Amino acid sequence: MGREEQIEEREVLDSIFPDEIIDIDEKSYRITINPYMPQQDGEDLESPTLLLTITYPPSYPDEPPILDLSLPPNAPKPPHLDISTDRGPLLSSLTSTIEENLGMAMIFTLVTVLRENIESLILERVTSIQAAKDRIAEEAEAQENAKFHGERVTRESFLRWREGFRGEMEATEEERVRRETAEIKGRGPKKEDKLTGRELWEKGLVGKVEEDEEAGVEDGLEGLKIA
């Protein structure tokens, strides 16, 4: 009974996956899975090629099929998927589907669920990477905007500013007084500028000086008394 159901299912799968299914032997075959890939940074990611190997145990479908997931030989590592670490969790994700379909042909259902799980895993990782990039971009934008908006004024920040401002003003005033005091001490008493003879002559003051001197002499003589 089990073998007849296996042959019948295998024939149906040929019509569903005409280009994706390859026989390995009478009880084993391989189905190629190409999961849909989301966009990243506005560009479509290349879809990886995965191989699901199915082996029928003697009493399938009353017992689970033997499954394995791998990459084609020499295939490059697909983006956002590490088959060496993701194989186990992906195959384990089929456990509940297998249990629900025991006694019935289930390979098409398992391939469909596995493809969806692979796509969900890749989408989750792409979304996580994009979210991290968006967070970094938002933080950079916030820092840039902070340069123009400045710090939000609170009572505490205003009091700190006022204290600092007063301290700066006091220090500035003390420095101004110190500098002016030093300039006054450095100048000393102001001396009258003495004109040279040439400068007196050019200003027409030569005769005036002599007259002033003679007048001073006459005034002195008049003040003398003859004994």
C-alpha positions in Angstrom: 0.0 0.0 0.0 2.8 2.5 0.9 4.8 1.8 -2.2 1.7 2.4 -4.5 1.1 5.8 -2.9 4.7 6.7 -3.2 4.7 6.0 -7.0 1.4 7.9 -7.5 2.7 10.9 -5.6 6.0 10.9 -7.6 4.0 11.0 -10.8 2.0 13.9 -9.6 5.1 15.8 -8.6 6.5 15.4 -12.1 3.6 17.4 -13.4 4.0 20.1 -10.7 7.8 20.4 -10.9 8.7 19.3 -14.4 12.0 21.2 -14.5 12.8 21.1 -10.8 12.7 17.4 -9.9 15.4 14.8 -10.6 15.4 11.2 -9.6 18.3 9.8 -7.6 16.9 6.2 -7.3 13.6 4.4 -7.0 12.9 5.8 -3.5 14.8 9.1 -3.6 14.6 12.3 -5.7 15.7 15.9 -5.5 13.6 19.1 -5.9 15.1 22.4 -6.7 13.8 25.4 -4.6 14.3 29.0 -5.7 12.9 31.2 -2.9 11.6 34.7 -3.7 14.1 37.3 -2.6 13.2 40.8 -1.3 14.8 44.0 -2.4 17.7 45.5 -0.5 18.8 49.1 -0.9 16.4 49.4 -3.8 17.8 46.4 -5.8 16.5 42.9 -6.2 18.6 40.2 -4.6 19.5 37.2 -6.6 17.5 34.1 -5.7 19.6 31.3 -4.3 19.2 27.7 -5.5 18.5 25.1 -2.8 18.1 21.4 -3.2 15.6 19.4 -1.1 16.4 15.7 -1.2 13.4 13.4 -0.3 13.8 9.7 0.5 10.7 7.5 1.1 10.9 5.1 4.0 9.1 1.8 3.5 5.8 2.8 5.2 5.6 6.4 3.9 3.2 8.3 4.1 2.3 6.6 7.4 5.7 7.7 8.6 7.7 10.9 7.9 9.9 11.1 4.7 13.6 11.5 5.2 14.6 15.1 4.2 17.9 16.9 3.6 18.6 20.4 2.4 21.7 21.5 0.6 23.3 23.7 -2.0 24.3 22.6 -5.5 28.0 21.6 -5.9 30.3 24.6 -6.0 27.4 27.0 -5.6 28.3 30.4 -4.0 27.0 31.1 -0.5 23.6 32.7 -0.9 23.0 36.2 0.7 21.4 36.2 4.1 21.4 32.4 4.3 23.9 30.0 5.8 22.9 26.5 4.9 25.3 24.9 7.4 23.6 26.6 10.3 20.1 27.2 8.9 19.5 23.6 7.6 18.5 22.2 11.0 16.1 24.9 12.0 14.5 25.0 8.5 13.9 21.2 8.4 12.7 21.3 12.0 10.1 23.9 11.0 8.4 21.2 8.9 7.7 18.9 11.9 4.2 20.2 12.7 3.2 20.0 9.0 4.5 16.4 8.7 2.5 15.4 11.8 -0.6 17.0 10.4 -0.3 15.2 7.1 0.7 11.7 8.2 -1.2 9.1 6.1 -1.4 11.4 3.1 0.9 12.5 0.3 2.7 15.5 1.7 5.7 16.4 -0.4 4.1 19.2 -2.3 2.9 20.7 1.0 6.4 20.4 2.6 8.1 22.0 -0.4 5.6 24.9 -0.2 6.0 25.4 3.5 9.8 25.1 3.3 10.0 27.7 0.6 7.8 30.1 2.6 10.0 29.6 5.7 13.2 30.3 3.8 11.7 33.4 2.3 10.5 34.6 5.8 14.0 33.9 7.3 15.7 35.9 4.5 13.2 38.8 4.7 13.6 39.0 8.5 17.4 39.3 8.1 17.1 41.9 5.3 14.6 43.9 7.3 16.9 43.8 10.4 19.8 45.1 8.3 17.7 47.8 6.8 16.4 48.8 10.2 19.9 49.1 11.5 20.9 51.3 8.6 17.8 53.5 9.1 18.5 53.9 12.8 22.1 55.0 12.0 20.8 57.4 9.4 18.2 58.8 11.8 20.8 59.3 14.6 23.2 61.1 12.1 20.3 63.3 11.0 19.3 64.1 14.6 22.9 65.1 15.4 23.0 67.3 12.3 19.7 69.0 13.2 21.0 69.5 16.8 23.6 71.8 15.4 20.9 74.2 14.2 18.3 73.8 17.0 20.7 73.8 19.9 20.0 72.6 23.4 16.5 72.8 24.7 16.4 75.5 27.4 15.2 74.4 30.9 15.4 76.3 34.2 18.4 74.3 35.2 20.3 74.9 31.9 19.4 78.6 32.1 20.8 78.9 35.6 24.0 77.2 34.6 24.3 79.5 31.6 23.7 82.6 33.7 26.3 81.6 36.3 28.8 81.0 33.6 28.0 84.2 31.8 28.4 86.3 34.9 31.7 84.6 35.6 32.9 85.4 32.1 31.8 89.1 32.5 33.5 89.5 35.8 36.7 88.0 34.4 36.5 90.3 31.4 36.0 93.4 33.6 38.9 92.4 35.9 41.1 92.0 32.9 40.1 95.4 31.4 40.8 97.1 34.7 44.2 95.3 35.1 45.2 96.3 31.5 44.2 100.0 31.9 46.0 100.2 35.3 49.1 98.8 33.7 48.9 101.2 30.8 48.6 104.2 33.2 51.6 103.1 35.3 53.6 102.5 32.1 53.0 106.0 30.7 54.1 108.0 33.8 53.6 111.8 34.2 53.0 113.6 30.9 55.8 115.9 29.8 55.3 119.1 27.7 56.9 118.9 24.3 59.7 121.5 23.9 59.9 123.2 20.5 63.2 123.5 18.7 64.5 126.9 17.6 63.6 126.1 14.0 60.0 125.2 15.1 59.7 128.4 17.0 60.9 130.5 14.0 58.6 128.7 11.6 55.7 129.4 13.9 56.7 133.1 14.3 57.3 132.8 17.9 61.0 133.8 18.0 60.4 137.6 18.4 57.6 137.0 20.8 59.7 134.9 23.1 62.4 137.6 23.1 59.9 140.4 23.9 58.4 138.3 26.7 61.9 137.8 28.1 62.7 141.6 27.9 59.4 142.5 29.5 60.1 140.1 32.3 63.5 141.8 32.9 62.0 145.3 32.9 59.3 144.3 35.3 62.0 142.9 37.5 64.0 146.2 37.5 61.0 148.2 38.3 60.5 146.1 41.4 63.9 146.9 42.7 64.4 149.7 45.2 67.6 151.8 45.3 69.1 151.7 48.8 
